[in-house]
């Protein structure tokens, strides 16, 4: 499964519509590429939003945007349309942090519903992810220390 994180370069295609909200007319597609500068997760409605710095654009109405411009896209619109991606060096660490934070939101919702079984299951899952993150950070630190020692 694709997991987009901050620092990752992506290329995606999106449909372009004109006309009113009630009677939209499909006029074509445009393709963007850029680096994810920020991501946020609306805990209340569970909507993932990305801020992306564009480095190229082409297609219908793409001249409305500039290279270097920051745009925002909802994850629900971005994920199914990603065509290409280049991972950042620390992608695995960022993915684990993102998953741990997501489980925190799920635990909070389950707690609000007083679903103790779900809270226990999600808490166990979160603990396992935290262990993986700690191991990964330890491995990265060891690699940094080894690199410093060889200079």
GUGU-427648 format. One record per residue (C-alpha): residue number from 1; x, y, z; residue in one letter. Coordinates in nm, 4 decimals, always signed. Layout:
<sites>
   pos       east      north         up   code
   NUM          X          Y          Z      A
...
</sites>
This chain:
<sites>
   pos       east      north         up   code
     1    +0.0000    +0.0000    +0.0000      X
     2    +0.1222    +0.3468    -0.0898      X
     3    +0.2027    +0.5674    +0.2077      X
     4    +0.2902    +0.9294    +0.1298      X
     5    +0.5116    +1.1184    +0.3755      X
     6    +0.6802    +1.4560    +0.4088      X
     7    +0.9913    +1.4942    +0.1911      X
     8    +0.8714    +1.2458    -0.0695      X
     9    +0.8596    +1.3452    -0.4393      X
    10    +0.5398    +1.2493    -0.6233      X
    11    +0.3867    +1.2785    -0.9675      X
    12    +0.0108    +1.2539    -1.0080      X
    13    -0.2665    +1.3126    -1.2598      X
    14    -0.5959    +1.4778    -1.1725      X
    15    -0.9146    +1.5379    -1.3711      X
    16    -1.0147    +1.8957    -1.4552      X
    17    -1.3756    +2.0122    -1.4606      X
    18    -1.5410    +2.3362    -1.5683      X
    19    -1.8922    +2.4661    -1.5212      X
    20    -2.1028    +2.4727    -1.2102      X
    21    -2.0911    +2.2418    -0.9133      X
    22    -2.4291    +2.0975    -1.0138      X
    23    -2.3369    +2.0490    -1.3818      X
    24    -1.9624    +1.9943    -1.4052      X
    25    -1.8099    +1.9307    -1.7465      X
    26    -1.4972    +1.7156    -1.7725      X
    27    -1.2408    +1.8974    -1.9901      X
    28    -0.9319    +1.6782    -1.9505      X
    29    -0.6467    +1.5922    -1.7170      X
    30    -0.3435    +1.7702    -1.5801      X
    31    -0.0274    +1.6218    -1.4347      X
    32    +0.1671    +1.7703    -1.1460      X
    33    +0.4888    +1.6728    -0.9743      X
    34    +0.6459    +1.8064    -0.6590      X
    35    +0.7742    +1.7397    -0.3103      X
    36    +0.5454    +1.6924    -0.0120      X
    37    +0.6343    +1.9764    +0.2220      X
    38    +0.3784    +1.9100    +0.4930      X
    39    +0.1038    +1.6663    +0.5791      X
    40    -0.1735    +1.6969    +0.8316      X
    41    -0.4433    +1.4679    +0.9550      X
    42    -0.7754    +1.6112    +1.0668      X
    43    -0.8522    +1.4005    +1.3726      X
    44    -1.2154    +1.5071    +1.3818      X
    45    -1.3119    +1.4012    +1.0290      X
    46    -1.0142    +1.1780    +0.9520      X
    47    -0.9083    +1.3692    +0.6416      X
    48    -0.5469    +1.3610    +0.5337      X
    49    -0.4196    +1.6800    +0.3659      X
    50    -0.0865    +1.7359    +0.1893      X
    51    +0.0949    +2.0606    +0.1085      X
    52    +0.3046    +2.0081    -0.2039      X
    53    +0.5658    +2.2354    -0.3619      X
    54    +0.5263    +2.2020    -0.7391      X
    55    +0.8264    +2.1467    -0.9635      X
    56    +0.6404    +2.0745    -1.2891      X
    57    +0.2914    +2.0868    -1.4344      X
    58    +0.1328    +2.0074    -1.7692      X
    59    -0.2084    +1.9532    -1.9204      X
    60    -0.5423    +2.1329    -1.9042      X
    61    -0.5376    +2.4642    -1.7123      X
    62    -0.1919    +2.3876    -1.5702      X
    63    -0.0863    +2.7450    -1.6526      X
    64    -0.2971    +2.8560    -1.3524      X
    65    -0.0136    +2.7260    -1.1326      X
    66    +0.3548    +2.8189    -1.1068      X
    67    +0.6631    +2.6051    -1.0470      X
    68    +0.7578    +2.6495    -0.6809      X
    69    +0.3976    +2.7229    -0.5818      X
    70    +0.2516    +2.5463    -0.2797      X
    71    -0.0772    +2.3648    -0.3332      X
    72    -0.2914    +2.1533    -0.1020      X
    73    -0.4605    +1.8275    -0.1902      X
    74    -0.6725    +1.5868    +0.0119      X
    75    -0.5265    +1.2388    +0.0476      X
    76    -0.8494    +1.0817    -0.0799      X
    77    -0.7934    +1.2639    -0.4111      X
    78    -0.4177    +1.2173    -0.4249      X
    79    -0.3612    +0.8503    -0.3333      X
    80    -0.5556    +0.6911    -0.6218      X
    81    -0.3933    +0.9225    -0.8794      X
    82    -0.0223    +0.8927    -0.7916      X
    83    +0.1721    +0.7740    -1.0963      X
    84    +0.5293    +0.7877    -0.9697      X
    85    +0.7107    +0.8498    -0.6418      X
    86    +1.0657    +0.8821    -0.5110      X
    87    +1.1119    +0.7999    -0.1447      X
    88    +1.2957    +1.0272    +0.0958      X
    89    +1.5920    +0.8761    +0.2858      X
    90    +1.4010    +0.8609    +0.6150      X
    91    +1.0713    +0.7390    +0.4667      X
    92    +1.0502    +0.4243    +0.6827      X
    93    +1.0896    +0.6291    +1.0031      X
    94    +0.8280    +0.8809    +0.8883      X
    95    +0.5859    +0.6023    +0.7918      X
    96    +0.6155    +0.4438    +1.1368      X
    97    +0.5630    +0.7788    +1.3114      X
    98    +0.2616    +0.8461    +1.0897      X
    99    +0.1116    +0.5034    +1.1657      X
   100    +0.1692    +0.5472    +1.5404      X
   101    -0.0044    +0.8864    +1.5325      X
   102    -0.2920    +0.7395    +1.3310      X
   103    -0.3370    +0.4632    +1.5870      X
   104    -0.3464    +0.7300    +1.8584      X
   105    -0.6458    +0.8892    +1.6855      X
   106    -0.8162    +0.5491    +1.6471      X
   107    -0.7549    +0.4687    +2.0145      X
   108    -0.9086    +0.8009    +2.1132      X
   109    -1.2188    +0.7336    +1.9021      X
   110    -1.2551    +0.3790    +2.0382      X
   111    -1.2143    +0.5133    +2.3907      X
   112    -1.4894    +0.7696    +2.3283      X
   113    -1.7161    +0.4812    +2.2189      X
   114    -1.6097    +0.2835    +2.5284      X
   115    -1.4929    -0.0062    +2.3108      X
   116    -1.2316    -0.1592    +2.5428      X
   117    -1.1497    -0.4510    +2.3094      X
   118    -1.0637    -0.2126    +2.0253      X
   119    -0.8599    +0.0082    +2.2596      X
   120    -0.6594    -0.2946    +2.3797      X
   121    -0.6012    -0.4231    +2.0251      X
   122    -0.5001    -0.0803    +1.8911      X
   123    -0.2767    -0.0129    +2.1934      X
   124    -0.0935    -0.3425    +2.1362      X
   125    -0.0505    -0.2543    +1.7695      X
   126    +0.0827    +0.0888    +1.8643      X
   127    +0.3329    -0.0615    +2.1102      X
   128    +0.4639    -0.2963    +1.8377      X
   129    +0.5063    -0.0077    +1.5934      X
   130    +0.6847    +0.1958    +1.8619      X
   131    +0.9265    -0.0946    +1.9160      X
   132    +0.9957    -0.1064    +1.5398      X
   133    +1.0551    +0.2698    +1.5374      X
   134    +1.2933    +0.2490    +1.8348      X
   135    +1.4926    -0.0301    +1.6632      X
   136    +1.5096    +0.1697    +1.3398      X
   137    +1.6292    +0.4830    +1.5208      X
   138    +1.8873    +0.2775    +1.7107      X
   139    +2.0117    +0.1287    +1.3820      X
   140    +2.0323    +0.4771    +1.2233      X
   141    +2.2275    +0.6069    +1.5245      X
   142    +2.4685    +0.3128    +1.5071      X
   143    +2.5226    +0.3806    +1.1362      X
   144    +2.5922    +0.7500    +1.2080      X
   145    +2.8363    +0.6600    +1.4852      X
   146    +3.0172    +0.4119    +1.2557      X
   147    +3.0428    +0.6759    +0.9823      X
   148    +3.1889    +0.9334    +1.2254      X
   149    +3.4428    +0.6792    +1.3534      X
   150    +3.5720    +0.5989    +1.0040      X
   151    +3.6502    +0.9622    +0.9174      X
</sites>
